[in-house]
Structures are given as C-alpha cells and as structure tokens.
Amino acid sequence: MDLHLKNLFDRFQEQFGSGPGLGPGSGTCLMKVEGISSNFIKPLFKASAALYRTEPWRRLRPGHLFGVRVGKDSDWSGKKQPFPCSQFIGGDGGDIGFYMFRSENDAKKMTGSRETIRVPNVELLRVTYELETLMFPSNRKMIKSLSLEASGNDRFPVIDVARCTSSGELQFRNPTLEELKFVYAFMRAISLVHPLLQADKESGPNWTRSISFDPFIETVDIQWPPEMARGHELVAVTISHPPGQAYEEKISSTASSTPTKYAEPPDEVTFMDIRVNSNSSSRHCAMCEKEVNGDQSLCCGRCRAVVYCTSLCQKQHWKESHKSMCGLYKAMMEREEELVMKIFMFPCSAAQPCKWLESLGIHQKGMWRRKCSCYSHCPFGLLPVKGGLWDSWGGLDDEEYPGDLPFRNQLRDGISSPILLSGWSEYYNLRSLPLSSPVADILSHPLTVYHILMALSINTKNLLLKGKEVILHYLGPEGEMDWMPAFSEISHLLNGLGNIQIIMVGPEVPTNLSGTTSGISSRVRVNLVRGVYQEEATYLPSPHVIVALNCALDRYSSWGGALDLIKAIGVPAFFTEQSEILCANAKQVLRGAGLHITHPVTPNPFRSPVKNHDSSTNLPSYSNGFVLGTVSKVSETIRELAMAHMILTAIIRLFREEMRIVAAKKSSLPLKMEFSFPSYQLSPLYHYLLPSPALFSNQLLPESHVNWTQTPEAHVYSVDLPGGRKEEIKVEVEDSRYLIIRTEAIDDSTKPAMDFKRKFRLPGSIDIDGISAKYEDGVLTVTVPRTFRRGSFYIDPADVPDRVEVLARAA
C-alpha cells in the first residue's frame, strides 16, 4: 500500500468494512507473471468481464462460500487444487470482486458478518474490479497496449495474491501462471452457474441482506484458451454451495471428462417385484418390449425406473445393460419431488391424454387438439381455425387464459422495459390467472423461448434491452405451428421494447406455408421454412441464437448436419429435452459434434407441469423439462483468413468493375480481358462467417455470389457477370424447387465468355410460371414473383410438374 493513501483506506474500511483488497490495487501486474503471454491475458479479461455482467454480488455476500473443483487433483502441482473455496465481496459496499482461499477452513476463519477478517499468515487470491483511473500506471499501460476488454463502465480486474502478516499489514505478490489458469476456469464456470442458485424458501423469514440458498452442486465443461490447452480443450469445473460436496472421481476419467457422482451398484442385488402403480392402460417391457397391462407390470426394485413384464426379463436386463445405469436412474427418480410443480390445482399427469383433456373439458378443442392423437392425420400448422382467442384456448373461461392485452403497471423507474420472470407462479400472478388453469402446458414453448432470450443468452438480452431486433432460428417445429396465439405472449412480455423474428425451420412445415410470414403481434413475427436446417440456412438471415425444443438429439440422424452447421456458425444454441436421460444422451451427441456445453443441464422453470409417461420407464419426463446450451467459437486464425479472403475478393471485384465500365464506354462488344484472375470460392466454413446476403446486400462477397433481396411482390436474385454474352446465359428451374443460373457455349466450336454455375433452393409460395430474367450492364437479374394465398389447403406433390425446362433466358 502507498503510505500517503493509508488514512484514506482506513476511512473507507470503517465505512464499508470490505477487508483486504480495498483501494486501487496492489501494484502487481500480470505482464510480470513468469510464462504469461498476452494471448492468455485477453481471454482472462474476457472471462472477467462476462462474470461482471452477471452481477453476482447483487445476491451473494461473503458468507456464501462456494466449493471449486477444476479437473482432477493430478492436474495441479502437488496434486492439490490451488484455491478450492471462494467468496464474493462488495455486496455491502467496498471493492467489488471475489476472493479464493487455500481451504474451506481458511475461508471460514476469514469470513465475518460483513467483512473479510485479516488472519495472519493466511494466503488468498483476490480479483477486484477497479476503475482504470485509480489503477497503478503499470496496469493502465498494459490495458491500453493490449486493448483489453472492460468490465462495466471502465472497470478492469486486478488480480493478486495477498498475505496478512502478524502485524496486520498486507503483502502482495503476482499470481503464478497455474493460479491464473485456475482463476480463469472458475470465472467462466461461476458466471454460468451462480444464476441457478435457488433461494431456500423453508429457511424462514430473513431480515438481513444475506439470502439463504438451497444446497447446490453443478458441473460445467469449460474450454481452455489455446495457450492453456496442453492437449485438452475442455476441463470439467464443479461449483458447489456450500463447499464440501464432492463428486466421486473415477480412475479412468480424463482431464476433459465430467466427474460423476453415481457409483456403480454392487454385483449382488436382491431383486424385488415392485408392482407399478400406473393409470395407463398398458406398458411395454424394457427387455422384450412385450405389452403388459399397467397393473401387472413390474419395475426394478432398486431404482423403480424401468418396467418389466416378468422377473426373468428384469434379471436378464440387469446383466446386459441395466446394471451400469441403475444408480443413475435411481438418482433421477429421487429428483421427482423437485420437478413436480405442486402449485397447480389441475391434474398434472397425462398417462392417457384424451382422458386428461376430457377431464378439463378441452378435448378436441382449439390449440389443445395437438395434445392428443385425435388430429394426428392433419399436418402440423393446418388445424382448422374457427375464430378468436376464446376458441383457440378451447373455450376456457375468460379469466382462465391470457388475453391479448399488455401487462399493466410494468414500468421500471417510469420507463418501459421487458418483464423478467422467475417461474410459473410469478407469471400466473402477473396475468391474474387461477392456478386451476392448464394454459401452462401450451405456454411452456413460448415462455421457454423468452426465458432463453432474457435469462440464458446475454447477447440477446442486451439487444432487447436496447430496443433492437433479435433473430432466432427455431429448429424442428411441429405442434408449435398450431400454437401461434400462445406465442403472442412473448410480445407482451417485451413490454414495448425490442423485436423478435422467429424463423421456424423443419421438414414438418407444410409446403403451402413455407416462405410465409406471420405477424402474430406488433413485436414478434414468425417465418416458416420447410426443409432441413443445414440446407435452408444459407438463405436465412444470420441468427443471434438458435433454439430447438424437445429435440431428442439422439433419436434422429438428421441432427448431425444441423449440429455441424451450428458449430460453423458459432452462435449460442439452446436445447430442451423432456428427461434427464435424454439430456445425458444429448450431451454425448453435442460433444461428438465438437460443441461445448456452456450452459449446464438444469430444470427449466417454464417446463410443462404435466408429466409425460413413457411406455417402459417411470423417469420424470416433462415437455421442455430441462435446458442446456452450447456454443462453438471459431478460431481467430480462421476468422483472419476469412477476412483476408474477403479483402482480396473485394479488390478483384473492384478492379473488374473498373474494367467493365471502361469497356462499356469504348464499345458495346464484350470486353476481351488480357488479365487472368484466379477463381476464388469460399469453403462452407468461410461462408457461415460472412453476414447473410439477405440482410447485407452490399457486403464484399465472392464473385460467384448471387445476391438475394425481397420485396412484397417478389424475390429478386442478381449476380455480376462482367464480360458475359447474354445468349450464353441460361436460367432454369429444376424439380420446381431449385433455381439454376449457368453459362454454356452456343455451339461446340466456341467456349463461353465466362464459366458460371450456381444452384440453390427457391423459397416457398412462388409463381414458377412468372419467373423472368434480364441482363444489363454485366448484371443478371432474376425476378421470382410471390404467390398470395389465404386459408389453409394442401398441395399434392403429384400435381406439381417434375421438371420445368428453361423458363427464362436473358433478354
């Protein structure tokens, strides 16, 4: 500490009581750390800024201790975790940041009611967020020279290791590279995990600012920066509250594997015939798949999760596969009480959907028709619609469904802002809905989307708070296409700020609805696109986030291409699954595709309260029951290569444009180029790094790029073909679905002035017979008129011509 500031520090300490670390920093500088590089300091500051934005000190106080575990003990020097316990400071004033301790015992000794107590000869690592103007010159110089990311308003992290001497003074040192690596993993993990802490409602009234939280333990995979990877890209980081909870560590686990707390069951197991108490008419044996009456079926005596027809099947299944999974299933079954939503006053079990709907008086009515199999013959999105909102909600009483009205009295400091919700109880209270209303079963889809945008994705939340538009790619829609009235609730939750464009892409979208836009409200519009995502994404606006609800990643092979594309795009993606076992399978699929789990599997606060029943298991299963998130960051090297490619392509195009203009002035004849240019084309990965041509028509793109713009009347495609001859340019439509633009020689004795061919898929709802093309000043323009239809109808593919030959030549 500087002596001339000692009195000032003492006064601040008396006022705020924040303990060691108060003031503008200790004089340490990361650039002095042995073995450090600026390439590691940058992600360290980014992780610190991401943690700052989640504002943990709003709820957390020094008394909330967290256990920290990064990878395995053998990964660290001395085979010991450097700082396995942490606390947050600044919630009651003073420096904002966190401290990390060598042990839980040290943390408890140094934790007072409001401040961190100085204990002699105890070492702790400090991360405090300081204003740049108050920092030491060495730190300010480092920040400016490396262009490091700021946290909040001109705040930057100061990282050091402090020790209190026997006289009460503080001594400081630079952290080691290993300690910085540990802190990086902690900051990345705790920023994702701490919002999941749930307040302990059974702890009684709490008159202090320190909230009591339920016991908590969660593991998340964190990606190391390239400089720190050392052969492993991922590390499993476990955060627990309070500390002391630990996972069992298997000897065979790797540095990047997530530890597991489920021990394998003993070899000898006493089998028990447990009768299944089920309301369903029939179940299926998990071993032989034989149908068995619900009252006659048996289940595993240890986990009670798996259904069998006889004890023979039970014993055989145990030997073949269930032995390794029984402990996991048992833990999942124990969370049934946690997942059940006891606030609702309607039946929350749908073993037989038709009977459940009949008990509520909404069977085969409105949007509820998609909740049973009675209308399975009708394509998704084409249920007949009778009238208004009352009919859509199946004739429920007016006070039992949300009206198409904004929320009242939802102003914050006199300013309108999006409404933040924590769960169904808060939503029902805001809408004044009775807890006997079953609308949560349908509203689970739109409110889960809103929860992802406002609570899980920082980027989309910031855009909406700024009043901007968020583009969301929604993969695999089915029944949602018949629940559009429910999605209008998202608009009301936005409360007059921001816009959302939801693009639903999937093979279940009806042909006659593909390409249509539904303005379900003033701030939310939905576009429907038929097809597989990896094939259609090229023609869609670039997304800010990707969402797939109840996706069943492990059941459909078509997810492989979509996940590869999500990895290439590099934007956050969120998935929901109905049960924990599906989430476990989904994590394997995502990791197999090279994606990293950045948001751990957690119960979704807006899951449907109605339990689903699998035919062969009793595992807790709810629509949108659990949510997990991934992201894939494209390396800086690839981004730099893509940027260099764009610049080179721009130079070539500008030069060609100049040559074309000069040639046009001299003669109307085609220009004979005396320069040869290489033909540059982007690989698929580079393509996804570029903005969508539908949004950015003036971007510098490859010479073979076809620009796509839209008007209310038509889709317009244009491409530069400088030096081309119009008689060599042909436009074709193949199979009524693909537009082909190409050049070909007039006869065998000549070659075309330039080689060009592009084939891409046309949008839906277009007039194929009305396609026209023109070629002027080296630019080919193809106009594809839209068709406008009202009502719902079905087109039989047999009625569509197999092939349309040359529809339009360049005129």
C-alpha angles and dihedrals in degrees: 000000000000110000095221090061096045095097091048091051091049091054091049090049092052090049100043105016095213097149127210118009097044113144140036097317140288099267094257119136128200092220087069093059111113112250095007122141131194088240089067096040091059097059088042090059091043091054090048092051091049090053092048091054092057089059100214094176090069088078105011125082132181089268091065102086121191129203114224128200122174115189117308130333089243089064091070133065112272087017089268132118108250100220112007096169132055143175135192122236136192099056090116096037137287126071117001114225142074140273128219123205136204091235142001089250091059090049093053093047092052098043115097131175093273108355143044107257119224111240117185119249095006116127124211136172116235131201112184129171110232133182112253091234091060097046127102117268092247091059094044091051092050092049094052096043093051096036090229122193117262124229113222115323106353094318123141132184120257110202123193143135116246132197126187115222125218089260092057097254124129126239122195137200138175114266118247123249090254091053091050090051090053092048091050092055091047094051092049093048101041092050088061098038109041095068086063093066111117122211114246102244093183095059091088129236114338116204096182129078090247110097120209115232132202116252108277140187127171137163124209131180114239125196116229119224110256091254092057101038099094093185097321122084096188136046128189112235118193121199120190134180119230098021120243098068110114140180122233110254116219118215092229095055118113130222091262098044123104112244116239130218095200113099118202114258120255119272094245115060129175106228117221129192103228114183114226114237098214135156092202118106095229142008134194126235111247090219108042098013089230114159112244132179112261094239092051099048124106132210138203110286093219105045100014087211106108125066124220137178096219139004089252091064089045093056093044093049089050092056095044104043118327095077092073094044103041095090091050092049091048091055090049092051090051089061092060091099091052093052098046112098104218095180095082123090100203127082107283099193123085104185087144108027097196093053091045092053091045090054088057094043095240103101113140091000131125118312091348090077088085091059094076137032097256092100098035089118091065115082117246113271094022103086109137110258118214108186145300138355094289091060092044091057091051098255096299116165114275093252092051100067133046113264123224090259134113122254113265128234094007099142124133114208087340092304127109114240137162115284116248115212130193099192149318096299092060093045094050089049093052091049093042090232121160115244087237090071113103095203091113088076091066098028089059090087100052094038091049088054090049091047090054093048096046105030110024105033112060094189096055092043091055092048092051093046088054090052095248132134124267120206113210125188108211112197128207103005117186122147089013089077088067093046099063093126087062092052090061086075088075089065092055091049089055084064096206099317129103133354133246127208110195115195110194112201125182146116091255093065106111115248094238092051096049111111094019125126124216116199094201090173142354093272104029127059128175126211119197121210124179118216145053113314098233090055097044101039093083091070097043130091112264110269130232091203138004123218133188118179123205085354103166092208094185095054104057124057091202089076089074096076093041092053091049088054092047088053091051094047092051099208124132115275127193128196134188127206131188099232140021094248090056088050091053090051091045091054090055091050092048094048090046088057091053096255122136124226103237097162111048123228106277136163110268111237088213098049116135111271090218113096118226120218122221115207095234107026139050096209115140106266128177133165106264087001098156135022131205132172138209139186134184119206115209110225120257090239092060091046091051091049090050091050092048089050091052092050093049091048090050092053092050093048093048091050092049091049090054091050091048092053092048091049092049091054094049101044144351089230120102112274116249106219117217093190124076118215127194115245107245120199129173121239115233091261092054090047093060091050090062124081119262112274088221090065103030109041093164098054119123102257136164119289092250092055117125111211115222123201131168134218128179088260105039153359110251122204121189133178134179112241103170114187093013124136115234094222089060095053117093132183119199139173117215124200089347087279111071130062115211123195115183145145126232136173119264091229139358094263095066138048125226116262088242135005115238135155131161128169124187140155122270121228121249128265098040134142104242093186091055098058113128136177139197135184120210132159093352095307123113115207122192118190118201110189119220123232121221120211131173126208128019125290139150127241116209108224088222089069093059118088113253094226137005111206123209104337100176135011124198106276 
